[in-house]
Amino acid sequence: MVKIVNSVVLSFIPIFVAVDAIANIPIFLSLVENCSKKQKRKIISDAVKTATSVAVIFICLGKWVFSLLGVTVPDFQIAGGLLLFVLSARLLFPGAQKDGLTSMHDRDIGVFPLGTPLITGPAVLTTTLMMVNSFGVLATLIALIINMFIVWISLFKADVIMKFIGPSGTRAFSKIMYILLAAIAVMMVRNGITGALLR
């Protein structure tokens, strides 16, 4: 039991960093600016369902696809780490935020762009698969579901959170998350190189 709890906690942290729920709040608010409360609830529901479904499917089928392609765990650690580092570095620089899709106003914005790729994007998919390799499917799924619950709460209470921390606080929090994501990416590359050399 203690081992499962530790695995869930260790899986939760990288996924939390990759999801970056707080950074999505301003994007969400801009997307639903002219929507009614009922429409907002539907968009939130669609977004969380889509984000969770995409991540769960990737967790279940990702390793099978990689084995089919002959991709090893160290290969994926190195490639995934490099991808995460590039994504986090890109997001750290001004003018390169992930709100490039905020101009899209569509009835399906809960599915795209909010559910994917804003909530569950390349960073989340890469991180979840790495957590499966490190801590197992069960711990990763539990950690993912907890994170998606946090996303649901943060979107449902988006107005309150924005009033409390403000736009500057949101940006500062996001920058910290991106730096942590870059550090996790470096760790993944290091583990991948070590694993490849020990084979």
RAFEN-V197722 format. One record per pair of residues at least 24 apart in sequence whose ideal C-beta (glycine too) atoms are under 10 Angstrom apart, sorted by sequence separation. I is the first residue (numbers start at 1). GAP is how many residues later the second one is. D is the distance in whole Angstrom. If there is no record, write none. Layout:
I_GAP_D, I_GAP_D
This chain:
120_24_9, 98_25_10, 24_27_10, 120_27_10, 119_28_9, 120_28_9, 119_29_8, 120_31_9, 19_32_8, 91_32_9, 119_32_6, 87_34_8, 87_35_6, 88_35_7, 19_36_9, 86_36_10, 87_36_5, 115_36_10, 119_36_9, 114_37_10, 84_38_8, 83_39_6, 84_39_6, 87_39_9, 15_40_9, 83_40_8, 114_41_8, 80_42_9, 83_42_10, 84_42_6, 80_43_9, 83_43_6, 84_43_7, 82_44_10, 80_45_9, 81_45_8, 110_45_10, 80_46_4, 84_46_9, 79_47_9, 80_47_8, 77_49_10, 80_49_7, 81_49_8, 76_50_8, 80_50_6, 77_52_10, 76_53_7, 77_53_7, 80_53_10, 76_54_8, 127_54_8, 130_54_9, 134_54_10, 123_55_10, 130_55_10, 133_55_10, 73_56_10, 77_56_8, 54_57_10, 73_57_9, 76_57_8, 77_57_10, 127_57_7, 130_57_10, 134_57_9, 50_58_9, 53_58_10, 123_58_6, 126_58_10, 127_58_9, 130_58_6, 133_58_10, 51_59_10, 74_59_10, 126_59_9, 50_60_7, 51_60_9, 73_60_5, 46_61_10, 49_61_8, 50_61_5, 54_61_7, 55_61_9, 73_61_10, 123_61_9, 127_61_9, 130_61_9, 46_62_7, 47_62_8, 48_62_8, 49_62_9, 50_62_8, 53_62_8, 54_62_5, 58_62_8, 123_62_9, 126_62_8, 130_62_10, 133_62_10, 46_63_8, 47_63_4, 51_63_8, 52_63_9, 53_63_9, 54_63_9, 62_63_8, 66_63_8, 43_64_9, 46_64_3, 47_64_7, 50_64_8, 51_64_5, 55_64_9, 56_64_10, 62_64_9, 65_64_10, 42_65_9, 43_65_9, 45_65_7, 46_65_5, 47_65_9, 50_65_3, 51_65_6, 54_65_9, 55_65_5, 18_66_8, 43_66_6, 44_66_7, 46_66_10, 47_66_9, 48_66_9, 49_66_7, 50_66_6, 51_66_9, 54_66_5, 58_66_9, 59_66_9, 62_66_8, 63_66_7, 17_67_10, 43_67_4, 47_67_4, 48_67_7, 51_67_8, 52_67_9, 53_67_9, 54_67_9, 58_67_5, 62_67_5, 20_68_10, 23_68_8, 31_68_9, 39_68_9, 42_68_7, 43_68_9, 46_68_8, 47_68_4, 51_68_4, 52_68_8, 57_68_10, 58_68_9, 62_68_10, 18_69_9, 30_69_7, 33_69_10, 41_69_10, 46_69_6, 47_69_9, 50_69_8, 51_69_4, 55_69_6, 59_69_5, 63_69_7, 14_70_9, 18_70_9, 27_70_9, 31_70_9, 35_70_9, 39_70_10, 40_70_9, 44_70_9, 45_70_10, 50_70_7, 51_70_9, 54_70_9, 55_70_7, 58_70_7, 59_70_7, 62_70_7, 63_70_8, 17_71_9, 20_71_9, 26_71_9, 27_71_7, 31_71_6, 34_71_8, 39_71_9, 43_71_7, 44_71_10, 47_71_8, 48_71_8, 54_71_8, 58_71_7, 62_71_10, 27_72_5, 30_72_5, 31_72_9, 33_72_8, 35_72_10, 43_72_9, 47_72_6, 48_72_10, 55_72_10, 56_72_9, 59_72_9, 60_72_9, 26_73_7, 27_73_10, 29_73_10, 30_73_9, 31_73_7, 32_73_9, 47_73_9, 51_73_8, 55_73_6, 59_73_6, 23_74_8, 24_74_8, 27_74_8, 28_74_9, 31_74_7, 35_74_9, 54_74_10, 55_74_10, 58_74_9, 63_74_9, 97_74_9, 23_75_7, 24_75_9, 27_75_5, 30_75_9, 31_75_9, 23_76_9, 26_76_8, 98_76_9, 32_77_8, 60_77_8, 94_77_10, 97_77_8, 20_78_9, 31_78_5, 32_78_9, 59_78_6, 31_79_9, 28_81_9, 56_81_10, 59_81_6, 60_81_9, 28_82_10, 31_82_8, 32_82_9, 59_82_7, 92_82_9, 31_83_6, 91_83_8, 92_83_6, 56_84_10, 91_84_9, 55_85_9, 56_85_7, 59_85_7, 93_85_10, 27_86_8, 28_86_6, 55_86_9, 91_86_9, 92_86_5, 27_87_8, 31_87_9, 91_87_5, 92_87_7, 56_88_7, 90_88_9, 91_88_10, 52_89_10, 55_89_6, 56_89_9, 88_89_9, 89_89_8, 92_89_9, 24_90_7, 28_90_8, 55_90_10, 88_90_5, 89_90_10, 91_90_8, 92_90_7, 27_91_6, 28_91_9, 87_91_9, 88_91_7, 91_91_9, 27_92_10, 52_92_7, 55_92_9, 56_92_10, 88_92_8, 89_92_9, 51_93_9, 52_93_7, 55_93_8, 88_93_4, 89_93_6, 24_94_6, 87_94_7, 88_94_4, 23_95_9, 24_95_6, 52_95_9, 53_95_10, 87_95_9, 88_95_9, 51_96_9, 52_96_5, 85_96_8, 86_96_9, 88_96_8, 89_96_9, 51_97_6, 52_97_10, 84_97_6, 85_97_6, 88_97_6, 20_98_9, 21_98_8, 84_98_8, 85_98_9, 87_98_8, 88_98_10, 19_99_10, 20_99_9, 49_99_9, 52_99_9, 84_99_10, 85_99_9, 86_99_8, 19_100_6, 48_100_6, 51_100_7, 52_100_9, 84_100_7, 85_100_4, 18_101_10, 19_101_8, 20_101_10, 47_101_10, 48_101_8, 51_101_10, 81_101_10, 84_101_4, 85_101_7, 18_102_9, 19_102_9, 83_102_8, 84_102_9, 18_103_8, 20_103_8, 48_103_6, 49_103_10, 81_103_8, 82_103_7, 84_103_10, 85_103_9, 18_104_9, 19_104_8, 20_104_9, 47_104_8, 48_104_5, 81_104_5, 82_104_10, 84_104_7, 85_104_7, 18_105_4, 19_105_6, 47_105_9, 48_105_10, 80_105_8, 81_105_7, 83_105_9, 84_105_9, 17_106_9, 18_106_5, 81_106_7, 82_106_9, 17_107_10, 18_107_9, 44_107_9, 45_107_8, 48_107_8, 81_107_3, 82_107_6, 15_108_10, 18_108_8, 19_108_9, 44_108_7, 47_108_7, 48_108_10, 80_108_6, 81_108_4, 14_109_10, 15_109_7, 18_109_4, 19_109_10, 44_109_10, 79_109_9, 80_109_9, 81_109_8, 14_110_10, 17_110_8, 18_110_8, 44_110_10, 45_110_10, 77_110_9, 78_110_8, 79_110_9, 81_110_8, 82_110_9, 16_111_10, 44_111_5, 45_111_10, 77_111_5, 78_111_5, 81_111_6, 14_112_10, 15_112_6, 18_112_10, 43_112_8, 44_112_6, 76_112_9, 77_112_7, 78_112_9, 80_112_8, 81_112_9, 14_113_5, 15_113_6, 18_113_10, 77_113_9, 78_113_9, 79_113_8, 13_114_10, 14_114_9, 41_114_10, 44_114_9, 77_114_5, 78_114_4, 15_115_10, 40_115_8, 41_115_8, 77_115_3, 78_115_6, 11_116_9, 14_116_7, 15_116_7, 40_116_9, 76_116_7, 77_116_8, 11_117_8, 14_117_6, 74_117_8, 75_117_7, 77_117_9, 78_117_9, 13_118_10, 40_118_9, 73_118_9, 74_118_5, 77_118_7, 78_118_7, 11_119_9, 12_119_9, 40_119_10, 73_119_8, 74_119_7, 76_119_10, 77_119_8, 11_120_4, 14_120_9, 72_120_9, 74_120_8, 75_120_9, 10_121_8, 11_121_9, 14_121_10, 74_121_4, 75_121_7, 73_122_6, 74_122_4, 8_123_10, 11_123_8, 12_123_10, 28_123_10, 32_123_9, 72_123_8, 73_123_9, 74_123_9, 7_124_9, 10_124_8, 11_124_5, 72_124_8, 74_124_9, 10_125_6, 11_125_9, 15_125_8, 19_125_9, 74_125_7, 9_126_10, 14_126_10, 21_126_8, 25_126_10, 28_126_9, 29_126_9, 32_126_8, 73_126_10, 7_127_8, 8_127_8, 11_127_10, 12_127_9, 16_127_8, 21_127_9, 24_127_7, 28_127_5, 72_127_8, 7_128_4, 8_128_10, 11_128_5, 12_128_9, 15_128_5, 19_128_5, 22_128_10, 6_129_9, 7_129_6, 10_129_8, 11_129_5, 14_129_9, 15_129_6, 18_129_9, 19_129_8, 21_129_6, 22_129_10, 25_129_6, 29_129_6, 8_130_8, 9_130_9, 11_130_9, 12_130_8, 13_130_8, 16_130_9, 17_130_10, 21_130_5, 24_130_7, 25_130_7, 28_130_6, 29_130_7, 4_131_9, 7_131_8, 8_131_5, 11_131_8, 12_131_4, 15_131_9, 16_131_6, 19_131_8, 20_131_10, 21_131_9, 23_131_10, 24_131_7, 27_131_10, 3_132_10, 4_132_9, 7_132_4, 8_132_8, 11_132_4, 12_132_9, 15_132_5, 19_132_6, 21_132_8, 22_132_7, 25_132_9, 26_132_9, 29_132_10, 3_133_10, 6_133_9, 7_133_8, 8_133_9, 9_133_10, 10_133_8, 11_133_8, 15_133_9, 21_133_4, 25_133_5, 29_133_7, 4_134_7, 5_134_9, 8_134_5, 9_134_8, 12_134_6, 13_134_10, 16_134_7, 21_134_8, 24_134_9, 25_134_9, 28_134_10, 4_135_6, 7_135_9, 8_135_5, 11_135_9, 12_135_7, 16_135_10, 19_135_10, 26_135_10, 3_136_9, 7_136_8, 11_136_9, 22_136_10, 25_136_6, 26_136_7, 5_137_9, 8_137_10, 9_137_10, 21_137_10, 25_137_6, 4_138_8, 8_138_8, 12_138_10, 22_139_7, 21_140_9, 22_140_10, 25_140_9, 26_141_7, 25_142_10, 22_143_8, 26_144_6, 25_145_6, 26_145_9, 24_146_10, 22_147_9, 23_147_7, 22_148_6, 23_148_8, 25_148_10, 26_148_9, 22_149_10, 25_149_10, 22_150_10, 23_150_7, 24_150_9, 22_151_5, 23_151_4, 21_152_10, 22_152_7, 23_152_9, 20_153_8, 20_154_6, 22_154_10, 23_154_7, 22_155_8, 23_155_9, 20_156_10, 21_156_9, 20_157_5, 19_158_9, 20_158_8, 17_159_9, 18_159_9, 17_160_5, 20_160_10, 16_161_8, 17_161_9, 20_161_8, 17_162_9, 18_162_9, 17_163_5, 18_163_6, 16_164_9, 17_164_5, 17_165_10, 14_166_8, 17_166_9, 18_166_8, 13_167_9, 14_167_8, 17_167_7, 14_170_5, 13_171_9, 14_171_10, 14_173_9, 14_174_9
